[in-house]
Amino acid sequence: MRSKVTVVLLFLNVLLFYYIFHYEQKWQAERAQFEARRRVLGPEAASIEKFSRSSPNAPTVTAEKRADGWWLAQPLEWPANPNAVANVLNELQLLEHETSFAVADLAKGGQSLADYGLAQPAMTFTFTSGGRDFALKIGDRTELGNRLYLLSPDGARVHVVGRGVADTLGLPVEQLRSEAIFTVPVFEVRSLAVQTAPPANLKIRFRREGPRWGFETPILARANKAGVEGAVTALNALRTTRFVEPRDPDAGRTGLETPPLRLTLEGNSRRETLLLGAPVNPDAPAGDSAEFFAKIEDKPAVFVTAVPTKLLETLRAAQETLRDQHVLDFEPGTVTALTLTAPNQPELNLQRLEATQGTESWQLVVRTGAGQAPQTLPADTTVMQGVLERLRDLMATRFVSDAPTAADLENYGFNRPELEVALNLSTGGGPRGAEPSVLTLQVGAKPGERAIVYARIASAPFVCQIEPDLLQSLPVVARHFRQRLLRELPEGTHVTALTLIDLADGAVLVKKTAGADKPLTGGAIAADEPEARRAAWQSLLKQVRSLTAKSFQSESFDPAGASLNGTPTPWRYRLDADLTLTGGSAQTVTSRLFLTERLGGTTQLAGTEEFGGVTFELTQEFVDALFALTYARQHDPGPPAKPAAETPASKPGN
């Protein structure tokens, strides 16, 4: 009995599950069908390739998708506004109705499409998707609510939709077309071409090569990267102000038959040319910008655009304004050697040595005459860095000639240059631009006119004018490049005595002695010395140990004195420093430094027979230390006299 009940209950459960499954499936299908019916359009709205809008009293507007984006094809050919097109496509994909009814049921109520404004619709919107055309017809407004009647593409149903669909699909042409003139983005631009109208008919073309820009025509030269990219950015920022219709009274005076300026931007696989015509208001006062008639070369649409005055001036004189004014193109780190030549001067050769422990060093090679071995001296690294940076930053103040004749070069003084600088570079030559090369700068001046200086690269025809101070800042004399550090005493060498003698009368002005084999240090200075003099002694000791020249006056030493600006100056002082080398058997030598009087606030000369004989200018620290030890000692009036003791007779009341 229990088995029969179990079988019956099992059978009833099967029936119940079947019923629930069947009902649920049907309910889901009906719900999906209902949701689908809310959408006016199906999957065809997801792949629209073209759309067109027509109205009885308005021109037809057509937009189509091309390889480089959406374009308007009617009423004029022009790039479409991507945001406006995106809104139209989004509206079609998400278009839903409030309710709908079949067209076949209209006759039952004695109605027709004309009653809903669909026989002659206010707007017909046609789009192409998957090679098929679909048309939406928009009719009258509903009596209640802000809604419209819309006829489906198959003409079978009338949908009641929101009023916003007409606003979106009926956007005016001004909002559908893009305001931008160029469609090539800045990062894609590979070349810029500027062409002026006859009679000048000048054609200038710039091309990007990696990170650099250069001229292709009319000359081969470097272009100003920042200037060219700024001009390209400004051209991309141009916008249309209004379009000129054929019936417009301005249509006959656009000046686009022979445009004064043609501007071309070329991208990876496209190029666009803007023709800039006559000014709209030629009599208007000059301002930050001016309006011009313009058109894209292969498009019929004529429009007005506002061009910044500065951009216009730059483009009209692009051969000069967009040219790189740097005379030389190199990086200081690639220079391995530097050769300087000048008339009546021995050739100087400066060579970069291999860096040791991360420290860069240079050496100076001087050829004093024929048959004599060259002399090698350490070169000053700081001076060399300054020279290379000065050459790297050398700017042309004016481009004189791009194709000078032999007579021109002679007139500019290049038959016998005032200065010639040859830079040996570790890169820059060969077919791959990576082999060592030589870059030679020539500096010339017209006879008797050294105030005007010209420069050229030996391998290029261009001649430019530069600031004349280069000849003063780069003299072809060995002492200018010589290492300023004359002596750096090692740790094992001590200064054991310092004596300053006045050569006028042989008097010893100051003398400090530490004792045998003892270093003269700040602690060895007498305790009764004033603090200012103690600091001067410490500074002087430091300068003696690390003897450094501010600049060199001569590569020789004259016992009679020095010469400053052609004026002979006798030696006034002599500074003797006893230098003792400790360890083993102590050895003491005396280093003698001859000094002039202080010749100015920052100038005092020194000379010595050491280091091959040299005369140089002292550093400011050395000058100040000597001044504190000599001037104050010679001119110090001493402590004030004590007042005389008062006598009893002088007291009041006596």
DALINRA-V545494 format. One record per pair of residues at least 12 apart in sequence whose C-alpha atoms are under 8 Angstrom apart, sorted by the first residue. I is the first residue (numbers start at 1). J is the second residue. D is the distance in whole Angstrom. If there is no record, write none. Layout:
i	j	d
I	J	D
I	J	D
This chain:
i	j	d
38	96	5
38	97	6
38	98	7
38	99	8
39	94	7
39	95	6
39	96	4
39	97	7
40	95	6
40	96	5
40	97	7
40	152	7
40	159	8
41	92	7
41	93	7
41	95	7
42	93	8
44	129	6
44	130	7
45	89	8
45	92	6
45	93	5
45	129	7
46	93	6
47	129	6
47	130	7
48	89	8
48	127	7
48	128	6
48	129	5
48	130	8
49	64	6
49	65	5
49	127	7
49	128	6
49	129	6
49	130	8
50	62	8
50	63	6
50	64	4
50	65	6
50	127	5
50	128	5
50	129	7
51	63	6
51	64	7
51	125	7
51	126	6
51	127	4
51	128	6
52	125	6
52	126	5
52	127	6
53	123	7
53	124	6
53	125	5
53	126	6
53	169	8
53	170	7
54	123	6
54	124	5
54	125	7
55	121	8
55	122	6
55	123	5
55	124	7
56	122	7
56	123	8
59	75	7
60	74	7
60	75	6
61	73	8
61	74	5
61	75	6
61	173	7
62	74	5
62	75	7
63	80	7
69	82	8
70	82	7
70	85	8
72	176	8
72	177	7
76	300	8
76	301	6
77	299	7
77	300	7
77	301	7
78	177	7
78	178	7
78	299	8
78	301	8
79	177	6
79	178	6
79	183	8
80	176	6
80	177	4
80	178	5
81	175	7
81	176	5
81	177	5
81	178	4
81	179	8
82	178	8
84	175	7
84	176	6
85	176	7
87	168	7
88	168	6
88	169	6
91	165	7
91	168	7
91	169	8
95	161	8
95	165	8
96	161	7
97	159	6
97	160	5
97	161	5
97	162	7
98	159	7
98	160	6
98	161	6
98	162	8
99	159	6
99	160	5
99	161	8
100	157	7
100	158	5
100	159	4
100	160	6
101	157	6
101	158	6
101	159	7
102	156	6
102	157	4
102	158	6
103	155	7
103	156	5
103	157	5
103	158	6
104	156	7
116	139	6
116	140	6
116	149	7
117	138	8
117	139	4
117	140	5
117	149	8
118	137	7
118	138	7
118	139	5
118	140	7
118	149	8
118	150	8
118	151	7
120	139	8
121	137	6
121	138	6
121	139	5
121	140	8
122	137	8
122	138	6
122	139	6
122	140	7
123	137	6
123	138	5
123	139	7
124	136	6
124	137	5
124	138	6
125	137	6
125	138	8
125	169	8
134	153	5
134	154	8
135	152	8
135	153	5
136	150	7
136	151	6
136	152	6
136	153	5
137	150	6
137	151	5
137	152	7
137	153	8
138	150	5
138	151	7
138	166	8
139	151	8
142	160	8
146	162	7
146	163	6
147	160	6
147	161	6
147	162	5
147	163	5
148	160	6
148	161	5
148	162	6
148	163	6
149	161	6
179	239	5
179	240	5
179	241	8
180	236	7
180	237	7
180	238	6
180	239	5
180	240	7
181	236	7
181	238	6
181	239	6
181	240	7
181	296	8
182	235	7
182	236	6
182	238	8
182	272	7
183	236	8
184	236	8
184	265	7
184	266	7
184	267	6
184	270	8
184	271	8
184	272	8
185	236	7
185	267	8
186	232	7
186	233	6
186	236	7
188	267	5
188	268	6
189	232	8
189	265	6
189	266	6
189	267	4
189	268	7
190	207	6
190	208	5
190	265	8
190	266	6
190	267	5
190	268	7
191	205	7
191	206	5
191	207	4
191	208	6
191	264	8
191	265	6
191	266	5
191	267	7
192	205	6
192	206	5
192	207	7
192	232	7
192	263	7
192	264	6
192	265	5
192	266	7
193	205	4
193	206	6
193	262	8
193	263	6
193	264	5
193	265	7
194	261	7
194	262	6
194	263	5
194	264	7
194	315	7
194	318	8
195	261	6
195	262	5
195	263	7
196	259	8
196	260	5
196	261	5
196	262	6
196	316	7
197	258	7
197	259	6
197	260	5
197	261	6
198	260	8
203	217	7
203	218	7
204	216	7
204	217	5
204	218	6
204	318	7
204	319	7
205	217	5
205	218	7
206	223	7
212	225	6
213	225	6
213	228	7
219	402	8
221	323	8
222	323	6
222	324	6
223	322	6
223	323	4
223	324	5
224	322	5
224	323	5
224	324	4
224	325	7
225	324	8
227	321	8
227	322	6
228	322	6
231	311	7
231	314	8
231	315	8
232	265	8
234	311	7
238	305	7
238	306	7
238	307	7
239	305	6
239	306	7
240	303	6
240	304	6
240	305	5
240	306	8
241	303	7
241	304	5
241	305	5
241	306	7
242	303	6
242	304	5
242	305	7
243	301	7
243	302	6
243	303	4
243	304	6
244	301	8
244	302	5
244	303	5
244	304	7
245	302	8
253	278	7
254	277	6
254	278	5
254	279	8
254	280	8
254	293	5
254	294	8
255	277	5
255	278	5
255	293	7
256	275	7
256	276	7
256	277	5
256	278	7
256	293	8
256	294	7
256	295	8
258	277	8
259	275	6
259	276	6
259	277	5
259	278	7
260	275	8
260	276	6
260	277	6
260	278	8
261	275	6
261	276	5
261	277	7
261	316	8
262	274	6
262	275	5
262	276	6
263	275	7
263	276	8
272	296	7
272	297	8
273	296	6
273	297	5
274	294	7
274	295	6
274	296	5
274	297	6
275	294	5
275	295	5
275	296	6
275	297	6
276	292	7
276	293	6
276	294	5
276	295	7
277	292	6
277	293	5
277	294	5
278	292	6
278	293	6
279	291	6
279	292	4
279	293	6
280	292	5
280	293	6
280	304	8
287	309	7
288	308	6
288	309	5
288	310	7
289	306	6
289	307	5
289	308	4
289	309	5
289	310	8
290	306	5
290	307	6
290	308	7
290	309	7
291	304	6
291	305	5
291	306	4
291	307	6
292	304	6
292	305	6
292	306	6
292	307	7
293	305	7
320	399	8
325	395	5
325	396	5
325	397	8
326	392	7
326	393	6
326	394	6
326	395	5
326	396	6
327	392	8
327	393	8
327	394	6
327	395	6
327	396	6
327	455	8
327	456	8
327	457	8
328	391	7
328	392	6
328	393	8
328	394	7
328	441	8
328	457	8
329	392	7
330	392	7
331	392	7
332	385	8
332	388	6
332	389	7
332	392	7
334	425	5
334	426	5
334	427	7
335	352	8
335	423	6
335	424	6
335	425	5
335	426	6
336	351	6
336	352	5
336	423	8
336	424	6
336	425	6
336	426	6
337	349	7
337	350	6
337	351	4
337	352	6
337	423	6
337	424	5
337	425	7
338	350	5
338	351	6
338	421	7
338	422	6
338	423	5
338	424	6
339	420	8
339	421	6
339	422	5
339	423	7
340	419	7
340	420	6
340	421	5
340	422	7
340	476	6
341	419	6
341	420	5
341	421	7
341	476	7
342	417	7
342	418	6
342	419	5
342	420	6
342	476	7
343	416	8
343	417	8
343	418	7
343	419	8
345	476	7
345	477	8
346	366	7
346	367	6
346	368	6
346	369	7
346	476	8
347	366	7
347	367	6
347	368	8
347	476	8
348	364	7
348	365	6
348	366	5
348	367	7
348	476	7
348	477	8
348	478	7
349	364	6
349	365	5
349	366	7
350	362	7
350	363	6
350	364	5
350	365	6
350	379	8
351	363	5
351	364	7
351	365	8
360	381	7
361	379	7
361	380	8
361	381	6
362	378	6
362	379	5
362	380	7
362	381	6
362	384	8
363	376	7
363	377	6
363	378	4
363	379	5
364	376	6
364	377	5
364	378	6
364	379	5
364	478	7
364	481	7
364	482	7
365	377	7
366	478	7
377	482	7
377	483	8
378	482	6
378	483	6
379	481	5
379	482	5
379	483	4
380	481	6
380	482	6
380	483	4
380	484	6
381	483	7
383	481	6
384	481	7
387	474	7
394	466	8
395	466	6
396	464	6
396	465	6
396	466	5
396	467	8
397	464	7
397	465	6
397	466	5
397	467	7
398	464	6
398	465	5
398	466	7
399	462	8
399	463	6
399	464	4
399	465	6
400	462	8
400	463	6
400	464	5
400	465	6
401	462	6
401	463	5
401	464	7
402	461	6
402	462	4
402	463	6
403	461	6
403	462	6
404	461	7
404	462	7
404	463	7
411	446	6
412	444	6
412	445	5
412	446	5
412	454	7
413	444	5
413	445	5
413	446	5
413	447	7
414	442	7
414	443	7
414	444	5
414	445	8
416	444	7
417	442	6
417	443	6
417	444	5
417	445	7
418	442	8
418	443	6
418	444	5
418	445	7
418	471	8
419	442	6
419	443	5
419	444	7
419	471	7
420	440	7
420	441	6
420	442	5
420	443	6
421	440	6
421	441	5
421	442	7
422	438	7
422	439	6
422	440	4
422	441	6
423	438	6
423	439	5
423	440	6
424	436	7
424	437	6
424	438	5
424	439	7
425	437	5
425	438	6
425	439	7
439	457	7
439	458	8
439	459	8
440	457	6
440	458	6
440	459	8
441	455	7
441	456	6
441	457	5
441	458	6
442	455	6
442	456	5
442	457	6
442	458	7
443	455	5
443	456	7
450	468	7
451	468	6
452	465	7
452	466	8
452	467	8
452	468	6
453	465	6
453	466	6
453	467	7
453	468	5
454	466	6
479	551	8
479	552	6
479	553	8
479	554	7
479	555	7
480	551	7
480	552	7
484	548	5
484	549	5
484	550	7
484	551	7
485	546	7
485	547	6
485	548	4
485	549	6
486	546	8
486	547	6
486	548	6
486	549	7
486	611	7
487	545	7
487	546	6
487	547	5
487	548	7
488	545	6
488	546	5
488	547	7
489	545	5
489	546	7
492	581	6
492	582	6
492	583	8
493	579	7
493	580	6
493	581	4
493	582	6
494	517	8
494	518	7
494	519	5
494	520	7
494	579	6
494	580	5
494	581	7
494	582	8
495	519	5
495	520	6
495	541	8
495	545	8
495	577	7
495	578	6
495	579	5
495	580	6
496	513	6
496	514	5
496	515	7
496	516	7
496	517	7
496	518	6
496	519	5
496	520	5
496	577	8
496	578	6
496	579	6
496	580	7
497	511	7
497	512	6
497	513	4
497	514	6
497	515	8
497	520	6
497	576	8
497	577	6
497	578	5
497	579	8
498	511	6
498	512	5
498	513	7
498	575	7
498	576	6
498	577	5
498	578	7
499	511	4
499	512	6
499	575	6
499	576	5
499	577	7
500	573	7
500	574	6
500	575	5
500	576	6
501	573	6
501	574	5
501	575	6
502	572	6
502	573	5
502	574	7
503	571	7
503	572	5
503	573	5
503	574	7
504	572	6
504	573	8
509	630	7
509	633	8
510	629	7
510	630	8
512	525	7
517	580	7
517	582	7
517	586	7
520	541	8
521	538	7
521	541	7
522	534	7
522	537	7
522	538	6
525	537	8
532	628	8
533	628	6
533	629	7
536	624	8
536	625	5
536	626	7
536	628	6
536	629	7
537	625	7
537	629	8
539	621	7
539	622	7
539	625	6
540	622	6
540	625	6
540	626	7
543	621	8
543	622	6
544	577	8
548	618	7
548	619	7
549	616	6
549	617	6
549	618	6
549	619	6
550	616	7
550	617	5
550	618	5
550	619	5
551	616	6
551	617	5
551	618	8
552	614	8
552	615	6
552	616	4
552	617	6
553	614	8
553	615	5
553	616	5
553	617	7
554	614	6
554	615	5
554	616	7
555	613	7
555	614	5
555	615	7
556	612	7
556	613	5
556	614	4
556	615	6
557	607	6
557	608	6
557	609	6
557	613	5
557	614	5
557	615	6
558	607	8
559	571	8
561	596	8
562	596	8
562	605	7
562	606	8
562	607	8
562	615	7
569	596	7
570	596	6
571	594	6
571	595	5
571	596	5
571	597	7
572	594	8
572	595	6
572	596	5
572	597	6
573	594	6
573	595	5
573	596	6
573	597	7
574	592	7
574	593	6
574	594	4
574	595	6
575	592	6
575	593	5
575	594	6
575	595	8
576	590	6
576	591	6
576	592	5
576	593	7
577	590	6
577	591	5
577	592	7
578	590	4
578	591	6
579	591	7
591	610	8
592	608	7
593	606	7
593	607	6
593	608	5
594	606	5
594	607	5
594	608	6
595	607	7
598	623	8
598	627	8
602	620	6
602	623	7
603	617	7
603	618	7
603	620	8
603	623	7
604	617	6
604	618	6
604	623	7
605	617	4
605	618	6
606	618	7
